[in-house]
Amino acid sequence: MHIRMSVRTRRTICCGIILLLSSAVYLYTNRTSYTSIRDRNVSLKSLLNAAIKAAELGGSKVITVHDQVKFEIKSKGKTKEGVNEPVTEADYRSHCAMYHSLTEAFPGITVISEETSKDCDKVTVKDIKDPVNSLIDYKIQDETINANDITVWIDPLDATKEFTENLLQYVTTMVCVAVKGRPIIGVIYKPFEPKQNSSLFWSWTNHAVSRNLQILPKPEDERTPILVVSQSHAGQVHNLTKIAFGKGVDIVSAAGAGYKFLEVVSGNATAYVHITAINKWDICAGTAILTALGGTVSQLFDQQPISFGPNDSKVLTGGLLATMNNHAWYLDKFLNV
């Protein structure tokens, strides 16, 4: 009798242990799954804050290189127009700081940069995720998005050629956040502007924009067209615009896509026109800012929408038109040439 009780007791204990282990495995598995799902959700407010910090961090690297007595200038090759495309230590340092700070803060997102990592172990990468100091004065409701739906496009140094020529007013660093291919967050930073409040521009569609964008005058509907075009990748844009608009148009040549988008946003130009191939890291941030303010960006010769997803082409070949008003009117002018 005593032996049978011992066996029964042992069986009960074994069953209890098995039950406890099964419960532990179930809880751990579900906890792991929950944690994985939770970690895949990205706070867009935190990502906006990180994008602002990344642009500023990249800008500081650009300034540091500029302040050196001498820095190396290499060539990526030439464009179809025969223009040399330089790359400098500033491009690489800015890339390292921006790219790796973003990927370390948000390991689940896709980040696409103009440059590739080179000697990044020599560049200090800061924690840019918390806290959201850049947005402390803004009342912004947060939103979470699955990391799989997010693509971040960065341009570590826009207008490198002009940087080497000391035409620093055109130089920017840019970060853009696209959700399912649509740019919703844009940051453009002018590192060589003297005042902080006039050097950093950002937007989050349907949420908030930086204060220097809030105070811009509303663009006029009727005025003489002022087209801002590329001074180094112009192609046949001057001839094309003269045919499209006749003599009643002003054409302004400028460098840097970020700079040209801001010229349209600020009302200094009525349209940004580009007819040759252009990389999407050049235009993503500007597209996000301009459209957040009510403007329109489209391909110039191809009516297909511009998508900024992780698997989309990194080059836009159908031309670019960016306006704050009368987009269809400008588009018709070019389509009828």
N, C-alpha and C positions, 0 to 999 in steps of 0.2 A: 504493500500500500504506500509505503514511504517512497519507494523507488518510482512508482507510477506518478506520484505527486511531483517529484523532482523533474521528471521528463515533461510533464504538463507545464510546469512552471518555466522550464527552459524553452519550451515551444512558445509560450506566451511572451517571454522576454525577447526571443528571436523575432517573432512577428512584430513586436513593438519597435524593435531596432530597425527592421526592414521598412516599416511604415514611416518612421522618423526620417530615415535616409531618403526614402522616396519623396517625402514632403520637402526635404531640404533641397534635393535635386530639382524638383519642380519649381520651388521658389527661386532658386539661383538662376535656373534657365529663364524664367519669366522676368526676373530682375535684370539679367543681362540683356534680354530682348528689349525691355522697357528702356534701359539705359541707352542702348544703341539707337532706338527710335528717338529718345529725348535728345541725344547728342547730335542727331541729324537735323534737328530744328534750329535754325539760325535766327537770332534777333536782328532784324534789319536796322533797328536803332543803334545797336552796338556795332553793326557792320558799317553804317554811315559814319559813326564816330571814328572807327578804325580807318575808314577810307580817307577821312580828313587828316588824321594823324599821319597816315602813310604818305599822302601827297606832300605834307609839310616836311616829313622826315626825308623824303627823296629830294625835296627842294634844298634842304640844308646840306645834303651831300653835293649837290650841284654847285652851291655857293662855295663850299670848301675847295672843290677842285678849281673853280674859277679864280679863287684867291691865291692859288699857287703861282709861283713865278713862271713855271712852264709845265704844260701837260701834253701827253701824247695824243695825236690825232691819227686815226686809221681810217680806212675806207671799206665800206660794205660792198662797194661796186658802184655802178651807175644806173640811173633810172632809164626808162625808155626814151626820155627826152634828152638823155646824155648828161644829166646833172650828177655830179659826184655825191654819194651819200656817206658823210663822215660818221664816225662813232668815236667817242672819247671815254676817258676814265670816268668822267662825270656820268655818262649814260650807264656804265656798269655799276658804279657805286650806288647810284640812285635805284637801279633795278634791284640790287641785292637787298637794300634796306626796305624797299617797298614790297617786293615779291615775298621775301622770307618772313617779314613781320606779319603779313596778311595770312600766309599759309600756316604759320605757326599758331596764330590766334584763332583761325578758323580752318582746321585741317580737313574738313569735309568738302570745302568748296573748290571749284575750278578757277584758277587764276591764269590768265593769258597776258603775257608781257611782250613788248616789242623786242626786248633784249633777252639774252640767255645768261645764266649764272656764270660768273667768271671771278675767281678769287674772292668769293663771298665770305670765306672764313676770315678775311681781313676787315670786314665791314661789321660794325656793331649793329645788331638787330634788337630793337626795343619791343617790350610788351605793349601793344597798342590797343588791346581789347577793352580793358577796364581801367579806370571808370570813364563815364561818358562826359568828360570835362568840356569837350568842345561844344556840347549841346546843353550845357547847364542852364543857359538863359532862354532856352526854347521849350515851349510846352508841346511835346510831340508824343502822340500815342504810339506805342510800339506795335510791331507786327512780326510774326514768326513765319519763316518759309523753310521748306525742306531744302537741305544743302544741295540735293541733286538738281534742283531747279535754278540754282544760282551760278552765274558766270561773271567773274570780275575781270575787267580789261584794264590794264595799266600802261601808261606811256611814261617811262621814267624821265625822259627829257624830250619834249616836243620843241622843234626848231633847233636841232643840233648844229646845223650849218651856221645859223645866225649866232649861236652860242660861241662858236669858234671865231666869228667875226666881231664879237663884242656888241652885237645888236640885241641886247639883253631884254628889251621891252617885249620881244616876241616869245621869250622862253617861258614854258609852263611845265608843270608836272600834273598828270591827270589820272584819276581813278574813276571807273564806271562800274556800276552793279546792274547787271541785266537779270531779270527773272523770266524764265521761259523764253529767252531771246529778246525781251523788251527792256530797253534801258530805263530804269526807274530812279537810280541814284547817280548823280554826276558831281564830281569834284574837279575844279580847275584851280591850280595854285600858281601864282606868279611870284617866284622866289626873289626877284630883283626889284619888286615894287617896294617903295619906302614905307608905306603904311600897311599895317596888318589888315585893317578893315576894308582896304581896297585891293588886297592881293589874293584873298581867298574867296572863291565863289562855289557854292554848293546848292544842290536841290534834292529833294525827295518827293517825287510826284504824289500829289494829293495829301501831302503831310506838312512839308515846310520847305522854305528856301532861306538862304543866308540873307542877312539884313541889307547888304549892299545890293542885292537883287530886288528886294522889296521896294526900295526907294527909287528905282529907275522910272523915268517918265514913260507913259504909254506911247507906243509907236503910232505915228500918224498913218492914216489910211491912204491919203493922196499926197504924193510928193515925187520929186524927181528920183528915179531909181539910182541908187548908189550900190554898185556891186563890188564886193571885196573878193579878190581872187588871189591865187598863189603866185608869189613872185619867183619861185624856183621850180614849180611844177605846173606852169601855166598851160603848156600845150598850145592849142589854138583858141583858148578862151577869149582872148581879146577880139579876134576876128569874128568869132561866133556871136559874142554879145553885141558887137556893132551891127551885124546883120540882123540880129533879133530885135534890137531896140532903136537902131538908127543913131542919130546924133544926140538924142535926148537921154543920155545915160552917162553917169560918171563911173569910171572904173578905178578902183584903188587896189594896188598890189600890196600884199602883206605876207608875212611868214607865220608859220605855226597855225595848225587847225584850231587849237584851243583859243588862240588870240582872235582868229577870224570869227569863230562862233560868238565870242564875247562882244565883238564889234557889232554884230547883228542884234544881239540881246540888248545892248546899251543904246541902240538907235543910231550909231555912227555909220552904219550901212543898212540898206534895206534887204539885201540878200547876199548870201555866201554861195558862190558858184564854183564848182570844181568839175572838170570834164575828163581828167585822166584818172588812172587807177589810184586808189588811196586805201591805206590800211585802216582797219576798223578800230584799233586802239587809238588812232588819231581823232576819230569822230564820235566815239561812244559817249564820252563824258559831255561833250558839247551838245549832242543830240538829247541827252537826258535833261540837261538844264534848259535848253531852248523849248523843248516840248512841255516841260513842267510849267513854263511861263505862258503857255498858250500858242507857241509857234509850231511850225511844221517842218519836218525834215523828210526828204524822199530822194530816191534815185532820180537823176536828171533825164536819162534816156530810156530807162527800164522801169515800168510801173510796179514791178514786184516790190513788196515791202522789204526793209532792211532788217535782218535778224542778226542778233548778237549772241547766239547760242554757242555751246562748246564745240559743236560739230559743224558749225557754219563756216564758210570760207572766211579767211582772215583778211581778204582783200575785196574791196568794193570796186567793180569795174564799170558800173552803169552810170557813172557821174553822180554828182551830189548837188542838191539845192536845199538851202536852209533859209527860211524867212519867218518873220513874226506876223506878217499880214500878206494878203493877196497872193497866196502861194499858187493857186490855180492859174492866176493871170501870168505870173512869171513862167510857170511850167508851159503854158500854151505858147508863149513867146519863143521858147527854145524848141518845142516840138514842131513848130511851124517853119523852122529854118530849113 
